[in-house]
């Protein structure tokens, strides 16, 4: 089965942007909970030492744009590589 690179890139970007926005809302609404969750993901690191949220609009937009671009390129390249290695 071949993948449509544009469809995969677009779909993966929409999903990642949605998760990014939800995460931003969670950090703003529940900072202690999100810190506890992040701490549970990074075993052995004490994130409380560096816990300081930067919730500025500029930081949010820069993260959104850079993450969207990286996700789109990654999804597109993934589909192209997958298609080139698929036995059809």
Residue pairs with C-beta under 8 A, 6 or more apart in sequence:
1 86
2 83
2 86
2 88
3 79
3 82
3 83
4 79
5 75
5 76
5 79
5 80
5 83
6 76
8 75
8 76
8 78
8 79
9 71
9 72
9 73
9 75
9 76
9 79
10 72
10 75
11 75
12 71
12 72
12 74
12 75
13 68
13 71
13 72
13 75
16 67
16 68
16 71
17 64
17 67
17 68
17 71
20 63
20 64
20 67
21 64
23 34
24 55
24 60
26 33
26 34
27 34
27 53
27 55
28 53
28 55
31 53
35 47
35 48
35 51
38 47
39 45
39 46
39 47
39 48
